[in-house]
């Protein structure tokens, strides 16, 4: 049984496929930590290591900045912060980050990567569902969210709460880092073969569904019909709400922060560029244990809107201990510049699959505290179910 794999891994290891290039699984990340390639004070906790990524923690201070910036090839982030910050914030106790303001926080973790290991970061699911925009920055870097191969140095995260003002403190995990060796290109043929073997997509009635595969991706559509017995097909964030303390789980009344969106006869929804929406995919998706996936956040070929600020999907997503038939992808949606009309079943985004070096010891699910394995239209874990 696949879900027993974390417990039987040592016995099965010699029979499982392994590769020289791909995303690093949990056990490889642990090896990098043990070898001193990833360091932190306080030390990295076991729960930070996920099936195909590791959570990053903000440090004891943050800076309110005038504008977003990159460090550039000739400067460290801390040097640019000296001229670009307005004031310093003590995060050794809970502090408020105001909606609409930009902040920069040094992270606890530091890297000294081998020459053949690079990285890519993304907001965690909970961060994206609160419309908190975060981006990783490195010293001497020319790209957001990218860590060049062999990077040695500190990490920083830009934080912009766009809808809700939030309360954070040292140690909060807002984003996550994936590490890879090489860059194995995905292919449509490989994805189609994977769908035949594993069934990547199920329909609402838990039957295997046709997979729309092109451009090295699995394409997903938006569900504006909703599930049987409910007229709610999404949520729109309210404005001028109370603070959200990220340390409080299953605490806040959803209706104080979110306006339910009800199904219409036309099965359509007009996205207002001033608003932030939580919607769901029509498809139920599965990520096989030897693969990881990432949702492309913005693709102008399907419309002027952005979906999925938190784009990493871990191996084991959509499987579950009770053999669930896929899990809906929750879509964090914001229109660009102008109102945009969405229709039920409209293609809105794509999942890019990448293989792992080997099957991870940890698999996404309740066994490691994963929050969204059974989701359909799930708000962040700070809100009461």
SVG drawing of the C-alpha trace seen along z (x, -y; Angstrom):
<svg xmlns="http://www.w3.org/2000/svg" viewBox="-30 -56 60 61">
<polyline fill="none" stroke="black" stroke-width="0.4" points="0.0,0.0 1.5,-3.4 0.6,-5.1 2.8,-2.6 5.8,-3.7 7.2,-6.1 7.4,-3.2 8.7,-0.6 11.0,-2.9 14.3,-1.3 13.1,2.1 11.8,0.8 14.6,-1.6 16.6,0.8 13.5,1.4 12.4,-2.2 13.6,-4.3 16.3,-6.9 17.7,-9.6 20.8,-11.8 18.7,-14.9 15.4,-16.2 13.7,-17.7 15.4,-16.7 13.0,-14.6 12.8,-15.0 15.6,-12.6 18.0,-14.4 17.1,-17.7 17.8,-16.2 21.2,-15.0 22.1,-18.6 21.1,-19.8 23.2,-17.2 26.2,-18.1 26.0,-21.8 24.8,-23.0 21.6,-24.4 22.1,-26.0 20.0,-27.9 19.9,-29.3 17.7,-28.1 18.3,-24.7 16.0,-23.5 13.0,-21.5 12.1,-18.2 8.6,-19.5 10.1,-22.1 11.2,-19.4 8.3,-18.6 8.1,-15.8 9.7,-17.9 10.6,-21.2 11.5,-22.9 9.7,-25.6 11.7,-28.8 11.3,-31.0 11.4,-34.7 14.0,-36.0 13.8,-38.4 13.5,-41.6 11.7,-43.0 12.1,-46.3 9.3,-48.4 10.6,-49.3 9.8,-52.1 9.7,-49.9 10.4,-46.4 13.9,-45.8 16.4,-43.1 19.9,-43.1 21.7,-43.2 25.0,-41.5 27.1,-44.0 25.2,-44.3 23.9,-42.4 20.3,-42.8 21.3,-44.2 23.3,-47.0 20.3,-48.1 18.1,-47.9 20.2,-50.6 19.0,-53.1 15.6,-51.7 13.9,-51.0 11.7,-53.4 11.9,-51.7 12.8,-48.5 10.3,-46.1 11.0,-43.8 9.6,-40.4 10.7,-38.8 7.2,-39.5 4.0,-39.6 4.0,-42.6 1.5,-44.0 2.3,-44.0 -0.2,-46.5 -2.2,-45.7 -0.8,-47.5 2.7,-48.0 5.9,-46.3 8.3,-44.6 11.6,-42.8 12.7,-40.2 15.9,-38.2 15.3,-34.5 16.7,-32.2 18.0,-29.7 21.3,-30.2 22.6,-28.2 26.0,-26.9 24.8,-24.8 26.8,-22.3 27.7,-23.5 25.1,-21.3 22.2,-22.2 19.9,-25.2 16.6,-26.3 13.2,-27.9 10.9,-29.4 7.1,-29.9 4.6,-31.1 3.2,-28.3 -0.5,-27.4 -1.8,-29.3 0.2,-32.4 -1.3,-32.5 -4.9,-31.9 -4.5,-35.0 -3.3,-37.1 0.0,-37.7 2.4,-38.2 5.9,-36.9 9.1,-36.6 12.5,-35.1 15.5,-37.3 19.2,-36.3 22.4,-38.4 23.8,-39.4 20.6,-38.1 18.9,-39.2 15.7,-37.1 13.0,-36.8 12.3,-33.3 15.4,-31.8 18.5,-30.5 21.4,-29.9 23.4,-26.7 26.1,-26.7 24.7,-29.8 26.4,-30.6 24.7,-33.3 21.7,-34.6 18.1,-34.5 15.5,-37.3 11.7,-37.4 9.7,-40.3 6.2,-40.4 3.2,-42.4 -0.1,-41.7 -2.5,-42.7 -6.0,-42.1 -5.7,-41.6 -3.3,-43.1 -1.6,-40.3 0.2,-39.6 3.5,-37.7 6.5,-37.0 9.9,-35.4 9.8,-31.8 6.6,-32.1 6.9,-30.1 5.6,-32.1 7.4,-30.5 9.1,-27.3 12.1,-26.3 12.5,-23.5 16.0,-22.3 16.9,-20.5 19.9,-18.9 20.1,-19.7 17.0,-20.6 15.3,-17.6 12.8,-18.9 9.2,-17.5 7.5,-16.3 3.9,-15.8 4.7,-12.1 6.0,-11.5 2.9,-13.2 0.5,-11.2 2.3,-8.0 2.1,-9.1 -1.6,-9.7 -2.1,-6.2 -0.2,-4.6 -1.4,-6.7 -4.5,-8.6 -3.6,-12.3 -7.2,-13.6 -10.5,-12.4 -14.0,-13.8 -16.4,-14.9 -18.0,-11.4 -14.5,-9.9 -14.1,-8.4 -10.9,-8.8 -11.2,-11.9 -9.5,-12.9 -6.3,-14.9 -5.7,-18.0 -2.0,-17.8 0.0,-20.3 3.0,-22.6 4.5,-20.1 1.7,-20.8 -1.6,-19.4 -4.2,-22.1 -6.9,-22.8 -10.3,-24.5 -12.4,-26.5 -15.5,-25.2 -18.4,-27.7 -21.1,-25.1 -20.1,-24.0 -20.8,-20.7 -24.2,-19.1 -26.1,-20.5 -24.4,-23.9 -24.8,-27.0 -21.4,-28.4 -18.8,-28.3 -16.2,-30.6 -15.3,-33.4 -14.5,-37.0 -12.3,-38.8 -14.0,-41.6 -12.3,-44.9 -11.3,-46.7 -11.4,-43.6 -9.8,-43.0 -6.3,-41.7 -5.4,-38.1 -2.9,-36.5 -1.1,-33.8 -0.5,-31.8 -4.2,-31.3 -5.5,-28.1 -9.2,-27.3 -10.0,-30.5 -11.6,-33.2 -15.2,-33.4 -15.0,-33.1 -18.0,-35.4 -16.3,-38.3 -13.5,-38.2 -15.1,-36.5 -18.2,-37.0 -19.6,-33.7 -20.0,-33.7 -23.2,-31.9 -23.8,-29.9 -25.6,-31.8 -27.8,-30.5 -25.2,-31.5 -22.4,-29.8 -20.2,-32.8 -18.3,-35.2 -16.9,-38.7 -13.5,-39.2 -13.1,-42.8 -9.4,-43.8 -9.9,-45.4 -10.9,-42.1 -9.3,-38.8 -11.1,-35.5 -10.8,-31.9 -12.2,-29.4 -11.7,-25.7 -10.6,-23.6 -13.2,-21.4 -10.7,-18.6 -9.6,-16.5 -5.8,-16.2 -3.2,-13.6 0.5,-14.1 2.3,-10.7 4.8,-9.9 7.8,-10.2 6.8,-13.6 6.2,-17.2 4.2,-19.8 4.0,-23.6 1.0,-25.7 2.0,-28.4 0.7,-31.6 0.1,-33.8 -0.4,-32.8 -1.6,-35.6 -2.6,-32.9 -5.7,-32.1 -6.7,-35.6 -5.6,-38.7 -5.7,-37.2 -3.3,-35.5 -4.1,-32.2 -2.3,-30.4 0.2,-32.6 1.3,-29.4 2.1,-27.0 3.9,-24.0 2.1,-20.6 3.8,-17.9 4.1,-14.2 1.1,-12.3 -1.3,-15.2 -4.7,-13.8 -4.0,-10.2 -4.6,-10.0 -4.7,-7.1 -8.3,-6.3 -7.5,-6.1 -9.2,-9.3 -9.7,-9.9 -7.8,-13.2 -8.1,-16.5 -9.4,-19.8 -6.8,-22.5 -7.8,-25.7 -7.2,-28.7 -6.2,-32.1 -7.4,-34.5 -6.9,-38.2 -7.7,-40.0 -5.2,-42.3 -6.1,-45.9 -9.6,-45.3 -12.7,-43.2 -12.6,-39.7 -15.5,-37.3 -14.9,-33.7 -17.1,-30.8 -17.7,-27.4 -15.1,-24.9 -12.9,-27.6 -9.2,-26.7 -7.4,-28.9 -4.0,-27.4 -1.5,-24.6 0.4,-22.3 4.0,-21.6 5.2,-18.2 8.9,-17.4 10.3,-14.1 12.1,-13.7 15.5,-12.2 13.7,-9.4 10.5,-8.7 10.5,-10.8 10.3,-9.3 7.6,-11.8 4.4,-11.8 1.8,-14.6 -1.1,-13.8 -2.4,-13.8 0.6,-11.8 2.8,-14.8 0.2,-17.4 -0.8,-18.5 -3.8,-20.8 -5.6,-20.5 -5.6,-16.9 -9.4,-16.7 -10.1,-20.2 -12.7,-21.3 -13.1,-25.0 -10.9,-25.5 -9.9,-28.8 -6.6,-29.1 -6.3,-27.2 -6.7,-30.3 -10.5,-30.2 -13.0,-27.9 -14.1,-25.0"/>
</svg>
